[in-house]
Amino acid sequence: MDNLRSSKLIVAKGIAFLALACCAVFMILEQLPKLKVALLLAALVTASARFYYFLFYVLERYV
């Protein structure tokens, strides 16, 4: 399988991942509409994004 090279398709893939994440958050908050759950989801998203940044940017550039 070839690597994805089209910038339009890469952006579309990113938007699709964002839409999937937003749908998941809204569905979880629909099931458990509590402030604590919303804060835990926000912490999960933030920590996951920082970990992703660490793995694919920091390790590649500095290690």
Sequence and secondary structure as in RCSB ss.txt:
>XXXX:A:sequence
MDNLRSSKLIVAKGIAFLALACCAVFMILEQLPKLKVALLLAALVTASARFYYFLFYVLERYV
>XXXX:A:secstr
      HHHHHHHHHHHHHHHHHHHHHHHHHS  HHHHHHHHHHHHHHHHHHHIIIIIHHHH 
